């Protein structure tokens, strides 16, 4: 059996990409906001249904530089059930993460716990639309308004998701996407920030290019986080097929659901009301007490058969070695419990029905 990974990046036909980048050999314009960059930006405005967007070299820099562009200070309420990037962006911006527990049904921040974490030092809330699941955006907006806080969504997983008929990035002061190779929509490496305030756009545009206003003026302490023309060209190609890709992922998700939905000891990601999902990940929670085998046993059994599911997101970020003695996973008990039971199964365009069936059969063979 060939190896099956948790994901596999989608690529356009080679000729289509070659055609898209051909002009670069005439203009010699490789980066620094060239025509491909501008074209992708325009197309994404439309696709994501937002008013303002800036492209970045990756999702992490999009997030980190948004925090810096907003000139936030003090504490940021966030979730530990996420990829390293979310927490690191906060800390690398000189801010303090305050970890809020999650809701076990969709793994997003538990809004009922946010207010008790707000102090005089709190400046923002940074929730994650984890796996593409929509956070409780309306409740978060109310809390933010009540306390005068900014809301920045880590929407790394959520490209293409809509909520109540609106693009997911219309919620919050800013929403940061990742267009990494492993995502539903990829630009090889890449990311973007969608934002409300046009002044923030001016800062973001400069801060991703060393803070430069023009050849003789530098307004901010920025860095180099620009998307290059080859990545933008890949995005232009991949965007043409994105809706089709989401539909193909839906078929795979439905097959998994059918096979695993009624199995005692396995819980699937909740489907959310008013949401058009993107099927970015297929997480399952394995409750050993009922299933008879632990998450790690299932993970290893799949691995034996060359199927590389992943434990996204274990360990929690507040359990990382680099934060030892500073943050504690037992302060977020629900997230801790989920991180010990979660397994994300392979899902990508091109994963065959036969292979999904095989994956499900291996999982079911672990049941005792
Ligand atoms: N916020 C959140 C919530 C995020 O999840 C992420 C990234 C970010 C922010 C930051 O966005 P970026 O700065 O990355 O744009 C992967 C991705 O590298 C990372 O983008 C992603 N989240 C995270 C959840 O997953 P790893 O360390 O698990 O990747 P890796 O290399 O193990 O790849 C997973 C599997 O994908 C491989 O086993 C094989 C397959 N693969 C991977 C690559 C890179 C391919 O088939 N081809 C490829 O080119 O982090």
Boltz pocket constraint, residues with backbone or C-beta under 6 A from the ligand:
constraints:
  - pocket:
      binder: B
      contacts: [[A, 5], [A, 6], [A, 7], [A, 8], [A, 9], [A, 58], [A, 59], [A, 60], [A, 61], [A, 82], [A, 83], [A, 85], [A, 86], [A, 128], [A, 154], [A, 156], [A, 157], [A, 177], [A, 178], [A, 179], [A, 180], [A, 181], [A, 182], [A, 190], [A, 191], [A, 308], [A, 312]]
      max_distance: 6.0
